[in-house]
Amino acid sequence: MKSIDLRSDTVTKPSKGMLAAMSAAEVGDDVFGEDPTVNRLQNEVADLLGKESAVFVPSGTMSNQIAVRIHTSPGEEAIAESGCHIRNYESGAAAALSGVSICSVDGKRGILAAEQVASHIRKGYEWEPRPRLVCLENTHNKAGGTVYPLETIQEIGHVARENHLAFHLDGARLWNATAATGISEKDYAAPFDTISVCLSKGLGTPIGSVLVGSSDHMLQARRIRKMLGGGMRQVGILAAAGLYALEHHRGELAQDHEKASVLASGLAAFSCVTLDPDDVETNIIMFDINDGRDALTIISELSNAGVRMVAFGPKTIRVTTHRDISSEDIDLALERAFTVLN
Ligand SMILES: Cc1ncc(COP(=O)(O)O)c(C=O)c1O
């Protein structure tokens, strides 16, 4: 039985067209800045996000952590939403690699208000960490793929600027925010100093993220990337996957959102599932189990039935749609889930 893998949008395999583009890529040594395909990808993503420059990196984690390192010094503090990836799922890297503590603020479904950010900026006493950075996440993974309202981003950007704080976006799934709202990536990116976008989530490449910002910041990013061991050589083969995904896969992300909406309605019909399908804005669904069973027990039973999901808390399960899941897979997943959830 082929299992239907809904654990993450990172599980996608490169499409045929993507593999062909990868094998045809012109390459060079990127540490010398001489890989023409990497340079093309960097220019294209910088243009898309309306910034001067970009750096191709192996992962979203490295991209975010390079940004944290650029904007801060040891002993300083970054303000971020409590459930964000930078704080929870990057192995403590902000503390380990940059000596930075995170002031975590509870958002509403992952979304912070400008007043909340303003009220958490410390006043500058010598015994306090110095505030230096504000990080947002759009879409917000742990909150269930929620989209930041543009106006809220702009208001938080204003607070950051007024207080001389740098402003970074973890835009691992910024493409999904654009697909959901029609607001361009450029408009979303405008208030930020740096933005990290991932190519290996819904866009379906095997690897790769891009950090964008000013030329000065990207010069620093290249140095920090090398320090972290992320200087790569003939990686035009991977950049070609990214270029292909931007051209051919980006426009299809809305289909993942439609599949998530159908799946959410089906899941919400099970009485042991607590989920409002109207809360599902993009390709991620978070739901709770309310019949006393643990999320881990449920996902193990679902896995035996041929549907893979992932636990995100004692009672919380995440489901993610992606380009390797068809509409028929969604119907089949609901059929299989019936045996466990009904
Ligand atoms: C919101 C968000 N940011 C960053 C990352 C990190 O990406 P990577 O797995 O490429 O390190 C992820 C990964 O799932 C993510 O969901």
Ligand as a Chemical Component Dictionary entry (heavy atoms), coordinates in Angstrom:
data_LIG
# 
_chem_comp.id                   LIG 
_chem_comp.type                 NON-POLYMER 
_chem_comp.pdbx_formal_charge   0 
_chem_comp.three_letter_code    LIG 
# 
loop_
_chem_comp_atom.comp_id 
_chem_comp_atom.atom_id 
_chem_comp_atom.alt_atom_id 
_chem_comp_atom.type_symbol 
_chem_comp_atom.charge 
_chem_comp_atom.model_Cartn_x 
_chem_comp_atom.model_Cartn_y 
_chem_comp_atom.model_Cartn_z 
_chem_comp_atom.pdbx_ordinal 
LIG C1 C1 C 0 8.534  28.603 8.793 1  
LIG C2 C2 C 0 9.791  27.835 8.563 2  
LIG N1 N1 N 0 10.952 28.485 8.603 3  
LIG C3 C3 C 0 12.120 27.855 8.390 4  
LIG C4 C4 C 0 12.155 26.514 8.131 5  
LIG C5 C5 C 0 13.499 25.837 7.977 6  
LIG O1 O1 O 0 13.718 25.312 6.750 7  
LIG P1 P1 P 0 14.810 24.132 6.549 8  
LIG O2 O2 O 0 14.108 22.876 6.906 9  
LIG O3 O3 O 0 15.158 24.247 5.101 10 
LIG O4 O4 O 0 15.947 24.419 7.440 11 
LIG C6 C6 C 0 10.963 25.782 8.084 12 
LIG C7 C7 C 0 10.986 24.333 7.819 13 
LIG O5 O5 O 0 9.989  23.649 7.809 14 
LIG C8 C8 C 0 9.743  26.465 8.318 15 
LIG O6 O6 O 0 8.574  25.829 8.320 16 
# 
loop_
_chem_comp_bond.comp_id 
_chem_comp_bond.atom_id_1 
_chem_comp_bond.atom_id_2 
_chem_comp_bond.value_order 
_chem_comp_bond.pdbx_ordinal 
LIG C1 C2 SING 1  
LIG C2 N1 SING 2  
LIG C2 C8 DOUB 3  
LIG N1 C3 DOUB 4  
LIG C3 C4 SING 5  
LIG C4 C5 SING 6  
LIG C4 C6 DOUB 7  
LIG C5 O1 SING 8  
LIG O1 P1 SING 9  
LIG P1 O2 DOUB 10 
LIG P1 O3 SING 11 
LIG P1 O4 SING 12 
LIG C6 C7 SING 13 
LIG C6 C8 SING 14 
LIG C7 O5 DOUB 15 
LIG C8 O6 SING 16 
# 
